[in-house]
């Protein structure tokens, strides 16, 4: 997948696959948006595994949203979705999730699963939409 530019509410956002070169940005966004749920080693594994799909949305060169998952048979198991707090409630979570699901569909995934804390109301609202 190549890098694409997306116009979103007069703001130019680029969509690009994430790889090992993005480990520090992913860790930073993880810390800010998810309270640091993964270690550096976990991020390195996620970003280097060829069976995983990882996408990022960038404003300028700053990672503002990310979504990752891996395909098992005909299912994408979503491992992480995060949006920087300054960019939440602007449609970027839905955008990155939609892009990840579309990419998974191109790879023959027919369903998606993820785990979410029942108290994470922002995430539940996103997934229901």
PERA-V334279 format. One record per helix or strand of 2 or more residues. SS is the DSSP state (H for helix, E for strand). FROM is the first residue (numbers start at 1). TO is the last residue. Records with the same first field share a line. If there is no record, write none. Layout:
SS=FROM-TO + FROM-TO
//
This chain:
E=4-8 + 11-17 + 52-59 + 62-72 + 75-83 + 111-113
H=20-34 + 40-48 + 85-87 + 92-106 + 121-128
//
